[in-house]
Amino acid sequence: MSDHCSPTFDQLATELGFSCKTAGGPVEFRNPLHLENWTLPVLEVLVILGAVLTLSYAIQRLRRHGDPTNLVLWLGATAYLFIIEPPLYFPAAFGIGAHVDTMFAHNVFTVDFLWGRLPLYIVAIYPFMATLAFETVRRLGVFRRYGVLAGAVCVGFVHHAYYEVFDQIGPQLKWWEWSTGNSLNQPMFDSVPLSSIVVFAALWPMSLAFCVQLFVGRHVDAGRRLPAAQLVWRTVAIGILGALGTFVLPLPATVFGANDTTVRGVLYAAELIVLSVVAAVLLVVQWRRLRRGEVVPVHTNPVVRAYSVVYVAVLALFWVTALPDFLHANHGWARHGGPTGNAGYTVVCFVIAILCSAALFGRSGTRVTAPVGTAPEAAAVAG
């Protein structure tokens, strides 16, 4: 695949310690003990296991309760991945090489696809994190009380918190490397492009959640059963429209900041601030109403409830073990690693992620969404 080794990707691959010209094939397996450092295989296990468990629960939810929402979310997030990622890996092959250069390169992991471009854990992280965020907001009943758009905004906010504790440490631990010379990655927020913080951490899950709830979730909440054929086309539509939403939502920044990275950065930040303020208010109000017993919680997803704690704990472990190198960084570069993220921003995101995880616990004996075709208020079960 050497004909697809653009100069930028070749440079990034070399800096990460592997050769673009000899990187695998469609699929490649490596010894996990021979990776860059111990965090890479641990990260793989954490994310892939999370994706498998959330998929298993989604299938179980459909079979036992007739609720396809989780499965559609999982598949829609995966469809989104395969729409968005390949053109970023091979811009020339998709005819956009004159406009889009390589934006980043992943390091090589135990299982890689597409000639070292796509680690398996990246395939898994899209549906895994989308499920964490969506189920948190769904349990609090935000969609039912405030509607599809408000719920989607909250999903973007929650996903952003979970994602940024990962995004801010990835470059330091050499999980990937950004092309800082690419204008599309400007402005940078320490080691992470502001576009990644806003678009991929907040706006794409917001777009996905909006489509999932609009096409499927609200019908399930109303007790309507969707035939299999409808679920298929709705899932495809969710993947396509979710990707389209990721293009539309950041348009103010991409259009008005096309020739000015400062303007672009200000508009990106403004979008994130507005989203965060709206979501934080809605989530806090709904959580307080839930604590006071004023609303009946939607079903508790036991996988998300338990695994959100595991995820936050493992990411905290990564940060604790990387802290010495972070503290001894020289001009933004870790002593034995790559560029460092923003510690203060990460702490804020950790606090939000911990609070979101805590919101999944609490009142026991809560009711769950009834099987499709029955009244939502029927059938109380243990939470």
N, C-alpha and C positions, 0 to 999 in steps of 0.2 A: 504493500500500500504506500510505497515511497512516493508515488506520483501525487498523493494527497497530503504530503508533508509540507505544509506551507512554511516559509521561513520563520514566521512567528511561533507556530506550534512547535517546530523543531527546536527553536531556542528555549521555549518553556519546558519542553520535555527534557532537554539536556540539563537545565538548571534543577529539575526535579530528580535527575539521576537515571533516566532511561532514554533509549534511542527511539525516536519517532519512526525511523526507517526499518527497525527490526521488531517493533511492538506487535506481537501476536498476529491475530487474524480476526475473523468474525467473533471467535470466542477464544479466550486464553486463560489458563489456570496457572497459579503460582503458589509456591510454598509460603504460607502466612508467616513463617518464622524468618523469611528473607525479605520482608518488606522494609520500608524506610525506617519505621519505628514501631513499638508495640501498640501504639494507639490505633493504627490502621486496621489490623484484624479485629480489635475490640470494637471499633466503630462499626465495622461490617456486621459483626454478630448482633450488636445492639439494634441496628436499623433493620436488617433483614429479618431477624426474629420478630421485631415489632410489626413489620409488614405482613408476615405470615400469620401472626396471631390476630391481627385486625381483619385480615381476609377470612380467616376461619370463623371469626365471630360474625362477620357480615353474612356469610353463607348460612350460619346457624340462625341468625336473626330472620333471614328470609324464610327458611324452612319452618321454624317454630312459630313465628308471629306474622308471616306474610308481609314483612316489611323489607322492601328491596333498597331502602335509602342508603344504607351503609355500603352495600355491594356496588350500587351505581356510583357512589362517591369514590370508592376504591378504584373501580375501572375507569371512571372519568378522569381521575388524576393521572392514571397510567397512560391513558390516551393522550392527555395533554402533554405528558413527557415526550412521547414519540412524535408529536407534532412540532414541539418547540426545539428540542435538543439537537436532532441530526443536522438541521441547517447551521446551527452554531458550530458544530464539529467540522463540517465539510461545506463551507460557504461556496467554494468554487463549484463543487458538484451540483449545488442547487441554483447555480446561476446568479449568486449574489456576492461573489467574491470581490467585485469591483466596488461594492458598497460596505461590506461587512468583513473585517479581518478577524482572525482568531481572537476571542475575548478572554479565554482562560484555557488551562489544561489541567485535567485531573492527574494525580499521581497514579501509579499502577497499584492495584489491589489484588487480592486472592483470585477474584473472578472479574475479568474485563471483557467488554464487547467492543466491536468496531475499532479494531486496531489501536487499543489503548485509550480510546476516547471516553468510553462509558463504563465505569465500574458498576457491578451489580447492585451495590448498596445505593447508588444514585437512582436506579430504577425503583428501588424499594422505598426511598425516602419520600418521594412524592405522595403516594397513597398513605403511607404511615403517618406523616406529619399532618396531612390534610384531615385524616381521621381524628387525630388528637384534638385539633382545633375545632372541627365541626361538632364532635360529640360533646365537647365542653360547653359550647354555646347552646347546643340542642338540649342538653340536660337542664340548663337553667331556664329553658322555656322562652328564650329570646325570640325565636322565630314565631312562635304561636302568639306572643303578646304584641310584638312590635312589627312583625312582617318580614318579608323576604329580604328586602334591601338592608334593613337595620341588622338583621341576623347575619347577613353576609359581611357587613362592616365589622361586626364583632369577631367573626371567624378570621378575617384578615389581621385584626389586632392580636388575637391569641396566637395565631400561627407565627406572626412576626416575633413575638416574645420567645416562643420555643425555638424558632429557627435561628435567631441572632446569637444565642449562646453557643450555637454550632458554627455559624457563619464567621463570627469574630475570632475564632481560634483556629479555623481550618488552615489559613495560610501559614501561621506560625508553626504548626505541626506538619506542614508540607502535605496536607491532604489534597491541595490543589494550588495553582498559582495563577494570579490574574495578570493580564497583559496591561501594564500601566501606560504603555505607549498608545493604546487604542483609545481614540477620542470618545468612543461610546462608554468607556469605563470611567470617564471623568464627569464630575469631580469625585475624588476618592475621600472616604472617611476613614483615615488611618489606612489599614490594609484592605478595606472592603469598598468597592464602588458604591456610591450612594444609590445607584440604580438597582443594585442587588438588594440593598436594605429595604428599599421602597417597593420595587416592582415584584421581585421574586419572593420576598419575605412577607409582604402584606397584600399587594394588589392581585397577584394571581390566585391565591387562595380565596380572596374575596370574590373574584370573578367566578371561580369554580363553585363556591358555596352558593352564590346567587343562582347559578344555573341548576345545580342539584336540587335546591329547595323549590325553585320555580317549576321545574319539569317533573319532579318526583315527590320531594318531601312534603309539600303542602297538600298533595293529593292523598298521601298516606295519612297525614294528620287528620284529614277530613273523613277517613274511613273508606277511601276508594281503592279498589284493587285494580292494578294496571296489568293487562295481559303481557305475556312474555314478548310478543312482537313489538309492543309499544315500548317496553323497557329497553329493547335493543336499539331502536332508533333514537330514543331519548338519551341513552348513554353516549352514542356517537355524537349527537348534537351537543351534549354537555362538553365533551372533549374539544369539539371545534369552536363552539361559542365561548368556552372558557379561555381558549387561546386568543380568540378575537378580543375578548374583554381585556386581556393583558396588554394588547396593543392600544385599545381605546382609552383605558383609564389613565395612563400616564401621558396622554397626548399634550396636555398643557406644558409639561416639562420638555417633551421631545420636540414640540413645534416651536414654542417661544424661546427655548434654550438651545436651539439647533446650532447656533454660531457663538454661543456665550455660555461657557460652563458655569459661571457664577449664577446667571439667571436660571440655568437648568437645576443647579443645586438648590437654590432658594425655592423653586416651584416643587421639586421633589420633596423637600423638607416640609413645605406647607401642606402638601397632600397627606403626608404621614401624620402631621400634627392634628389636622382636622379629623382624620380617621381615628386616631388614638383617643382624642378627647371625647368624640361621640361614643365610641365603643366603651371606654372606661366608665362613662356615666351610666350607660345602659346596663352594663354588666354589674356594676356595684348596686344600682337600684334593684335589679332583678334578684341578685344574690340576697340582699337584705329582705326583700319580700318573701323569698324562699325560706330564709331563716326564721321569719316571723310566722310562717305557716300560711301566708296569704295566697300562695299558689301551690298547685300540686306539681312536683317535679316530674319531668319526662323521664323515661326509663334510664337507669344507670348502666353504662357499658362497663362491665367488670374488667375487660381487657384494657381499655383506655384508663380507667381509674387506677389500676395497679401499675400499668406500664408507664404512665406519665411520671410516676415517682421514680421508677427505674431509669428512665431517660434523663431526668434532671439530675439524679445522683451520679450517673456515669459521666455526664458532661461536667459536673462539678469536679469529679475526680480528674478529668483531663485538665481542667483549669488549675487545680491545686498543684498537680505534678509539673505543669508548664510554667508555674508562677516564678520560680527562680530564674529561668531564662528570660522571662518577660521583664522582670525587675532589673536584670542586667543588660537589657537591650541597648544597642548602640545605634543612634539615629533611626529608631523605629524597626530595627532588625534584632531578633532574638539571638542570644549568644550561640545556641546550637540549632537554630531553626530558621524560619522565614520571617516575613514582616509581621509585626504585632498588631492586634486589634485594639479597640478602645475599651479599657477596663471599666471605666465609669458607666458607659453605655451597656456593657455586658451585665454589670451588677443590677442595673435597673431591669433589664430583661429577665434576669434570674428571679428577681423578686416577683415580677408579674407572672412568670411561668410557675413559680411555687404557689402563688395565690390561685392561679387557674387550676392547678392540680388539686389544691385543698378544696376548691369549690366542688370537685367531683365526689367528695366525701361528705359526711354530715348526717342529715336525717335518714334514719333507716325506716323500713316499712313503707317506702314510697311507692307510688303507683307507676306503672309503666304504660307506654302507648299500647293500646289493645291491639290484637291481631286485626289486620285490615279487614274491613267488612263489618266491624262491630263498633260500638260507640267508644270514643277515646277514653272516656272516664271509667270504662269497665275493667274488671279484673285487677285487683290490687295484689302486688307481690312484694317480697322482700327486696330492698334496694341493694 
